[in-house]
Amino acid sequence: MLIASNHRSFIDSVVITLVAPRSVSFLAKAEYFTGRGFRGRVSRAFFSGIGAIPVVRGAGSAAQDALDSGLRVLDAGGAFAIYPEGTRSLDGRIYRGRTGVAWLALTSGAVVIPVALTGTQDLQPVGARLPRIRPVTVEFGTPLDLSSHGSADSGRARRRATDEIMAAIQAMSG
């Protein structure tokens, strides 16, 4: 199962992990796993404990390495969550998705569960160290079978599949 969600706050992955009906893995920047001292150990333990997979950002092959990590989770029968926009939306709008999510779905044959998060930007705004008590809504959409779009090798198929996922997320999130 591949979970594709909008991304509003640092805490989104934690929220999805807490409410998903099964264990979910997701990507997290490698710096969360390499810190030193007490704070570094706490960060490493926390992210490892919630199923995060470290990814080195900025390297030439980093994007494909991240997708390959997700594919291994899916091929092993696990659940993997990804943010198709690639980064947090600071203004709350849904932006055009990157086609890696479609590559994962079409390569693995996994169904995609679109997810809309609302309120997480108030739970932990950008720059806030600790979460605040705020209402949050997590809406799991109807599973999408994207196989009708074609092969993962086709850029057109990946774009159409990604656009379908993003439209589902946008319809749920407003």
Disulfide bonds with the S-S distance in Angstrom:
none
